[in-house]
Amino acid sequence: MKTAHAAWRRLEPVHGMIYFVPEGRRRYADLGLSGRTGYFASRSAAFGRASAELVIATFYNFNPDFVRQAVAGAWDATTPQQVLDARYAAAGEALRRAGIHELPALDEVLALTRKAAEAACEHPQGRPLFAAHAALPWPEEPVLQLWHAQTLLREFRGDGHVACLLSEGVGGLEALILHAATGEVPVDFLKASRAWPEEEWADAEERLRTRGLLDGDALSAEGVRLRRHIEDRTDLLALPAYAALGDSGCERLAELAGPFGRAVVGAGLIKLG
């Protein structure tokens, strides 16, 4: 399980950069989608003309009022297929800017990642955001195939993560606060990007303190235990994909994935704020 997690984590920047790069913002703006509307429309376009309520349900940790405002009118300006085309074009442009297409291990990393992604496609039940993306056709260009494969693995894992949060009674806002309490992501970024009002954030913090999950602004011992439990369960639910690689395949992918993630980060494709 640890090698599968490492394989996913080290390659995750190859997918995650799409939410930060200017290539995406420019292409969405060309379709009439500005600001956060481009994010919500592009990630949900695999559903078709996704409603705000579907986005709220599947994206999980955004302020619902913020989502409704951002999604309103999106599908009057453009079509899901146009947005998907723009998203893939932006992903390819950004990854080529990072030099992903020139890395010598591309073919092997792609083969391993696609094998895991195709194994995940045999288990779509209970994973709506993953299933929507799994129904999309595979791109022809190797760099885009890699991006699509890692996108599938990310959404496969993400849907499982939401299931774990729900099973532990951790709502979207509570999940953000617990994440912020680890110090892994700046709290100001999480507040700004998810757009929860300060009063609601403070109320949720107090609920978590009452549950014994926070000690001040930091995780309590019980909070640390709960987050570890959720992460371990999330990793376990992601295993149907990575089991197709076996232990040796996961180890090999984890070994080869590092330069790909570092290339994305080194090129400045992921910048918080």
VMD Tcl script that draws the C-alpha trace (Angstrom):
set ca {
  {0.00 0.00 0.00}
  {2.88 2.37 0.76}
  {4.46 1.92 -2.67}
  {1.10 2.48 -4.37}
  {0.66 5.70 -2.41}
  {4.18 6.83 -3.34}
  {3.53 6.11 -7.02}
  {0.38 8.22 -6.93}
  {1.84 11.05 -4.84}
  {5.01 11.50 -6.90}
  {3.12 11.64 -10.19}
  {0.18 13.69 -8.88}
  {1.66 17.07 -9.95}
  {1.29 15.90 -13.56}
  {-2.47 16.06 -13.04}
  {-2.75 18.74 -10.35}
  {-1.00 21.47 -12.31}
  {-4.09 21.94 -14.51}
  {-5.78 23.87 -11.69}
  {-3.02 26.48 -11.54}
  {-1.52 27.03 -14.99}
  {-2.24 30.16 -17.05}
  {-2.81 27.99 -20.10}
  {-6.04 26.77 -18.55}
  {-7.23 30.19 -17.45}
  {-6.62 31.65 -20.91}
  {-8.44 28.89 -22.74}
  {-11.43 28.94 -20.39}
  {-11.61 32.73 -20.65}
  {-11.72 32.39 -24.43}
  {-14.91 30.36 -23.92}
  {-16.42 33.03 -21.67}
  {-15.55 31.31 -18.39}
  {-13.69 33.62 -16.03}
  {-12.24 33.10 -12.57}
  {-13.38 30.07 -10.61}
  {-16.11 29.34 -13.15}
  {-13.41 27.90 -15.39}
  {-12.27 25.53 -12.63}
  {-15.72 24.20 -11.79}
  {-16.83 23.92 -15.42}
  {-13.62 22.24 -16.61}
  {-13.45 19.64 -13.85}
  {-17.17 18.83 -14.07}
  {-17.51 18.95 -17.88}
  {-17.14 15.16 -18.07}
  {-20.63 15.00 -16.50}
  {-22.09 17.04 -19.33}
  {-24.05 20.15 -18.34}
  {-23.39 19.62 -14.65}
  {-25.64 21.44 -12.20}
  {-24.27 23.34 -9.25}
  {-25.79 20.74 -6.93}
  {-23.89 17.93 -8.68}
  {-20.65 19.90 -8.35}
  {-21.34 20.57 -4.66}
  {-21.97 16.87 -4.04}
  {-18.92 15.53 -5.86}
  {-16.32 18.24 -5.22}
  {-17.34 18.07 -1.53}
  {-15.43 20.80 0.31}
  {-16.43 24.06 -1.39}
  {-18.89 26.56 0.05}
  {-22.17 25.66 -1.73}
  {-23.17 29.30 -2.22}
  {-19.83 29.97 -3.88}
  {-20.31 27.01 -6.23}
  {-23.82 28.10 -7.19}
  {-22.59 31.60 -8.01}
  {-19.60 30.32 -10.00}
  {-21.52 27.71 -12.00}
  {-24.54 29.90 -12.80}
  {-24.68 30.53 -16.53}
  {-21.55 28.53 -17.36}
  {-23.36 26.27 -19.80}
  {-25.08 29.22 -21.45}
  {-21.66 30.49 -22.51}
  {-20.17 27.27 -23.90}
  {-20.59 23.51 -24.14}
  {-19.05 20.70 -22.09}
  {-17.19 19.37 -25.13}
  {-15.63 22.77 -25.84}
  {-14.50 22.97 -22.23}
  {-13.05 19.46 -22.30}
  {-11.18 20.28 -25.50}
  {-9.80 23.43 -23.88}
  {-8.76 21.52 -20.77}
  {-6.84 18.88 -22.68}
  {-5.20 21.49 -24.90}
  {-4.12 23.46 -21.82}
  {-2.79 20.33 -20.12}
  {-0.70 19.39 -23.13}
  {0.65 22.90 -23.57}
  {1.62 23.22 -19.90}
  {3.22 19.78 -19.63}
  {5.27 20.37 -22.75}
  {6.39 23.67 -21.23}
  {7.64 21.63 -18.28}
  {9.51 19.30 -20.64}
  {7.53 16.17 -19.74}
  {7.61 15.02 -23.36}
  {11.43 14.95 -23.27}
  {11.87 12.78 -20.17}
  {13.46 9.45 -21.13}
  {11.16 7.30 -18.98}
  {7.93 8.67 -20.48}
  {6.99 5.48 -22.31}
  {7.47 3.25 -19.27}
  {5.74 5.65 -16.87}
  {2.84 5.96 -19.30}
  {2.53 2.19 -19.69}
  {2.43 1.63 -15.93}
  {0.10 4.53 -15.19}
  {-2.29 3.61 -17.98}
  {-2.37 -0.01 -16.80}
  {-3.39 1.16 -13.32}
  {-5.96 3.59 -14.72}
  {-7.51 0.93 -16.93}
  {-7.72 -1.42 -13.94}
  {-9.55 1.32 -12.04}
  {-12.07 1.49 -14.88}
  {-13.25 -1.98 -13.90}
  {-14.43 -0.57 -10.53}
  {-16.52 2.57 -11.20}
  {-19.27 1.80 -8.70}
  {-19.68 4.50 -6.07}
  {-17.16 6.80 -7.77}
  {-19.18 9.32 -9.81}
  {-16.48 11.87 -10.64}
  {-14.09 9.11 -11.65}
  {-16.71 7.29 -13.72}
  {-17.53 10.45 -15.68}
  {-13.87 10.91 -16.64}
  {-13.39 7.21 -17.32}
  {-16.05 7.44 -20.03}
  {-13.98 9.98 -21.97}
  {-11.89 8.75 -24.93}
  {-8.15 8.31 -24.49}
  {-6.08 11.02 -26.17}
  {-3.58 10.05 -28.86}
  {-0.56 12.10 -27.74}
  {1.56 10.29 -25.10}
  {1.84 13.34 -22.84}
  {-1.94 13.73 -22.83}
  {-2.41 10.01 -22.30}
  {-0.27 10.32 -19.18}
  {-2.27 13.31 -18.00}
  {-5.56 11.50 -18.62}
  {-4.34 8.36 -16.83}
  {-3.21 10.33 -13.78}
  {-6.49 12.28 -13.85}
  {-8.40 8.99 -13.65}
  {-6.25 7.78 -10.77}
  {-6.67 11.09 -8.96}
  {-10.47 11.08 -9.26}
  {-10.62 7.37 -8.41}
  {-8.76 8.05 -5.20}
  {-10.67 11.27 -4.56}
  {-14.08 9.62 -4.73}
  {-12.87 7.01 -2.26}
  {-11.58 9.77 0.01}
  {-15.00 11.44 0.06}
  {-16.56 8.11 1.01}
  {-14.13 7.80 3.92}
  {-14.85 11.33 5.12}
  {-18.59 10.68 5.02}
  {-18.23 7.42 6.91}
  {-16.36 9.25 9.70}
  {-18.83 12.12 9.91}
  {-16.37 14.68 8.56}
  {-18.08 17.24 6.32}
  {-16.42 19.24 3.61}
  {-15.62 22.26 5.77}
  {-14.44 20.09 8.66}
  {-12.14 18.22 6.27}
  {-10.59 21.51 5.17}
  {-9.98 22.60 8.73}
  {-8.38 19.31 9.68}
  {-6.18 19.58 6.60}
  {-5.22 23.13 7.50}
  {-4.35 22.01 11.02}
  {-1.63 19.73 9.64}
  {0.26 22.73 8.25}
  {0.68 20.98 4.89}
  {-1.25 23.68 2.99}
  {-1.49 27.35 4.04}
  {-4.77 28.01 5.79}
  {-5.20 31.29 3.88}
  {-5.09 29.40 0.58}
  {-7.72 26.92 1.73}
  {-9.98 29.70 2.98}
  {-9.65 31.74 -0.20}
  {-10.03 28.86 -2.65}
  {-12.99 27.19 -0.90}
  {-14.69 30.47 0.03}
  {-16.25 29.56 3.36}
  {-17.33 32.57 5.46}
  {-15.18 33.24 8.52}
  {-18.11 32.73 10.87}
  {-18.87 29.28 9.45}
  {-15.18 28.37 9.54}
  {-14.96 29.40 13.22}
  {-18.13 27.48 14.11}
  {-16.78 24.34 12.43}
  {-13.48 24.71 14.28}
  {-15.38 24.81 17.57}
  {-17.32 21.67 16.62}
  {-14.04 19.89 15.93}
  {-12.64 21.04 19.28}
  {-15.76 19.70 20.97}
  {-15.18 16.35 19.23}
  {-11.62 16.38 20.58}
  {-10.06 16.57 17.11}
  {-8.44 20.00 17.51}
  {-6.24 21.35 20.28}
  {-6.34 25.08 19.66}
  {-5.59 25.41 15.94}
  {-3.55 22.19 15.77}
  {-4.61 18.59 15.50}
  {-5.09 16.84 18.81}
  {-3.80 13.32 19.27}
  {-7.26 12.06 18.34}
  {-7.28 14.34 15.30}
  {-3.96 12.92 14.15}
  {-5.33 9.40 14.61}
  {-8.50 10.17 12.65}
  {-6.63 11.76 9.75}
  {-4.24 8.82 9.59}
  {-7.18 6.42 9.61}
  {-8.89 8.30 6.78}
  {-5.71 8.46 4.70}
  {-5.04 4.76 5.23}
  {-8.60 3.87 4.27}
  {-8.34 6.10 1.20}
  {-5.16 4.33 0.15}
  {-6.86 0.98 0.67}
  {-9.81 1.99 -1.53}
  {-7.36 3.07 -4.26}
  {-5.68 -0.35 -4.36}
  {-7.95 -1.90 -7.03}
  {-6.12 0.31 -9.52}
  {-2.56 -0.23 -8.35}
  {-2.99 -3.94 -7.63}
  {-2.82 -4.44 -11.39}
  {0.85 -3.40 -11.25}
  {1.82 -5.69 -8.39}
  {4.39 -4.71 -5.80}
  {7.23 -4.59 -8.30}
  {5.27 -2.44 -10.74}
  {4.29 0.01 -8.01}
  {7.89 0.21 -6.85}
  {9.05 0.83 -10.41}
  {6.45 3.53 -11.00}
  {7.30 5.21 -7.69}
  {10.96 5.14 -8.69}
  {10.37 6.64 -12.14}
  {7.66 9.13 -11.20}
  {9.87 11.50 -9.19}
  {11.43 13.38 -12.13}
  {7.99 13.95 -13.65}
  {6.59 15.56 -10.52}
  {9.76 17.57 -10.03}
  {9.66 18.81 -13.62}
  {6.15 20.14 -13.12}
  {7.01 21.84 -9.82}
  {10.36 23.11 -11.11}
  {8.70 24.74 -14.10}
  {6.43 26.69 -11.76}
  {3.24 24.99 -12.93}
  {1.86 24.72 -9.38}
  {1.69 27.94 -7.43}
  {-0.69 28.34 -4.49}
  {-2.47 31.64 -4.29}
}
mol new
graphics top color blue
foreach p $ca { graphics top sphere $p radius 0.5 }
foreach p [lrange $ca 0 end-1] q [lrange $ca 1 end] { graphics top cylinder $p $q radius 0.2 }
display resetview
